[in-house]
Amino acid sequence: MEKLFSKELHVTVKCRDSEERKANIRVTIEQSPSPVHKRDLLVRLTDNGDPYFLFNLTISEEDFQTLKVQQGLLIDFASFPQKFIELLNLCYSEQESDSPRFLLYLSCQSPVLEGSATFTVVETNAFKHLNHLSLRLAHGSDNEVKEYLAVCLSSLKVEKQNLYTKLKKTEEDLSRQLSYAQQTLCEKTKELDKLRLEWTNQTSTLSSCHSQELQLERQKALQNKLQQHTEQLRQELESAHIKASQQLQSRLTELEASCRELTEKKYKNESAIRDLKIKLVGAEEESQRLKQQVLSLRRENSTLDTEVHEKERLVSQLQMRVAVLEQEIKDKDQLMHSTKEMLEATQEQRKSVEENAESKELKIKKLEATVKSLSEELIKANGIIKKLQGEVRGLVRKINVKNTVTVSQEKVLQDTSEKLQSVETALQSAQQQLISKDEQVCLQDMAKVDPLILTDLGLFSGLCKVVGFLLFIRRSHHTSRKASSLYFEFQKLAVLYITIMITSL
């Protein structure tokens, strides 16, 4: 069969003694690839949510002629499929609007959708509803339903296999790309490390050479004739060093950028692999569910076959007894009437029991909802209690930390006082040594001394001032509490200042 149309459409379903409801029904139109004058058109209605929902209609040329006469159609059988598809496309294009112009109806005379049903295409306007086409479809038999389910199952299997092969292929491609990206990343990182080592070695060698040359130039600075030559040489070396460092830095930035790009590609490939694995798991679950449905249908078919055999056997026995029971029928009419009344009473009781069961189910659902709300409130309360316990533990930890900090500060103060005493003794000895030096020797050496020695002397004079101020505060320590607190604060600052000067020295 050649498939001409297959889409899900909004259809209004009408049954006797029941309210209208809207459903998403798939409308399929197929045409048999037979000779031109003997083509048959098949119209099928199915529901993706209900596998037993199946209505079929086969329209031949003779059937179309009667349909054309009954409904006053102005087209022939060759153009009928295309026009019918155009009407369905109009319904599909307007089904999402608030007031659609074209509507589809499926009406049935029985209270449940069984037997035959009428499929109608209606155009609405401000004046009236116009019926463009009405088709009478028959409910699918057991064999037709089985064939439809088998086709659906086979299509799902094919789709699952295609998805599985596609997923496997993409997973292999992504794993290959990931391995290649990881390999290139390792190579680039190795190159980056190598370049970094080269850059550090070159910078260290250049800096050492530069420092040596500068030392030599400082020694030769006493000679006025070679001053210009040494200055030019120093500038050239500095420019060469700057150029080499800039080139290595640009190379380093390029390698870091390529490394970042490779890591981003790696993360994207990993996320794509995870998504495809999730889709594969969903498809496998769907196929497993369909397999279970097929098994259940097979069991139902086997039970129905056994019931049919038993009924055939009973029919043969009843046919043998018909001749004997014909005379007893007149006597048992009254009994039949009474049994009918009993059946009606039992049916009424069954309906009342079903209504009671539905009301009880509603009550059970309400009770479950209340239980869920109470459980959620209990969970929230437990969360609040845990949060308060955590805050209490945090406060206890903070108190313990403060106690340890105070103890450590007392120890630090004792150590700093001991260090101050040692520094005072060292300062006294240093002052005696400085006084013993000749002032003229100091003045002559100051011109030739390196700037680092000058800074050391400045730090040393600052250290002497700090120690003198500490001795002054310590003498007046017994005067007041305010002075004692000032002494301890300034003692901390002096210790920090002395440690900084010692490290700089």
Residue pairs with C-beta under 8 A, 6 or more apart in sequence:
1 30
1 31
1 32
1 33
1 42
2 30
2 31
2 32
2 33
3 28
3 29
3 30
4 29
4 30
4 31
4 81
4 85
5 27
5 28
5 29
5 85
5 88
6 26
6 27
6 28
6 29
7 26
7 27
7 88
7 92
8 24
8 25
8 26
8 27
8 48
9 24
9 25
9 26
9 27
9 88
9 91
9 92
9 95
9 104
10 22
10 23
10 24
10 91
10 95
10 104
11 22
11 23
11 24
11 25
11 45
11 104
11 105
11 106
12 20
12 21
12 22
12 103
12 104
12 105
12 106
13 20
13 21
13 22
13 23
13 106
13 107
13 108
13 113
14 20
14 105
14 106
14 107
14 108
15 107
15 108
15 110
15 111
15 112
15 113
16 108
16 109
16 110
16 111
17 111
18 111
23 47
24 47
24 48
24 49
25 45
25 46
25 47
25 53
25 106
26 45
26 46
26 47
26 48
27 43
27 44
27 45
27 88
27 104
28 42
28 43
28 44
28 45
28 46
29 41
29 42
29 43
29 44
29 81
29 84
29 85
29 88
30 41
30 42
30 44
31 39
31 40
31 41
31 42
31 81
32 39
32 40
32 42
34 40
37 61
38 60
38 61
39 61
39 77
40 58
40 59
40 60
41 58
41 59
41 60
41 64
41 80
41 81
42 56
42 57
42 58
42 59
43 56
43 57
43 58
43 59
43 119
43 135
43 137
44 54
44 55
44 56
44 57
45 53
45 54
45 55
45 56
45 106
45 119
45 137
46 53
46 54
46 148
47 53
51 145
51 148
51 149
51 152
51 293
52 145
53 113
54 139
54 140
54 144
54 145
54 148
55 106
55 117
55 119
55 137
55 138
55 139
55 140
56 137
56 138
56 140
56 144
57 119
57 135
57 136
57 137
57 138
59 67
59 80
59 135
61 77
64 77
64 80
65 77
67 73
67 135
68 75
71 131
71 133
71 134
73 80
73 133
75 83
84 133
87 102
87 121
87 132
87 133
88 121
90 101
90 102
91 100
91 102
91 103
91 104
91 121
94 100
94 101
94 102
100 124
101 123
101 124
101 125
102 121
102 122
102 123
102 124
103 121
103 122
103 123
103 124
104 119
104 120
104 121
104 122
105 118
105 119
105 120
105 122
106 113
106 117
106 118
106 119
106 120
107 117
107 118
107 120
108 114
108 115
108 116
108 117
108 118
109 115
113 139
114 139
115 138
115 139
116 136
116 137
116 138
116 139
117 136
117 137
117 139
118 134
118 135
118 136
118 137
119 134
119 135
119 136
119 137
120 131
120 133
120 134
120 135
121 131
121 132
121 133
121 134
122 129
122 130
122 131
122 132
123 129
123 130
123 132
124 130
140 148
142 304
146 297
146 301
149 293
149 294
149 297
153 290
153 294
156 286
156 287
156 290
157 287
159 283
160 283
160 284
160 286
160 287
163 279
163 280
163 283
164 280
164 283
167 276
167 277
167 279
167 280
170 272
170 276
171 273
171 276
171 277
174 269
174 272
174 273
174 276
175 273
177 265
177 269
178 266
178 269
178 270
178 273
181 262
181 265
181 266
181 269
182 266
184 262
185 259
185 262
185 263
185 266
188 255
188 258
188 259
188 262
189 259
191 255
192 252
192 255
192 256
192 259
195 248
195 251
195 252
195 255
196 252
198 248
199 245
199 248
199 249
199 252
202 244
202 248
203 241
203 245
203 248
206 237
206 240
206 241
206 244
207 241
209 237
210 237
210 238
210 241
213 233
213 234
213 237
214 234
217 230
217 233
217 234
220 226
220 230
221 227
221 230
413 488
413 491
413 492
416 491
416 492
416 495
417 491
419 495
419 498
420 467
420 470
420 491
420 494
420 495
423 463
423 467
423 498
424 467
424 471
427 463
427 464
427 467
430 460
431 464
446 454
455 504
456 504
456 505
459 501
459 504
459 505
460 501
462 497
462 501
463 497
463 498
463 501
466 494
466 497
466 498
467 494
469 490
469 494
470 490
470 491
470 494
473 483
473 486
473 487
473 490
473 491
474 487
476 483
477 483
477 484
477 487
478 484
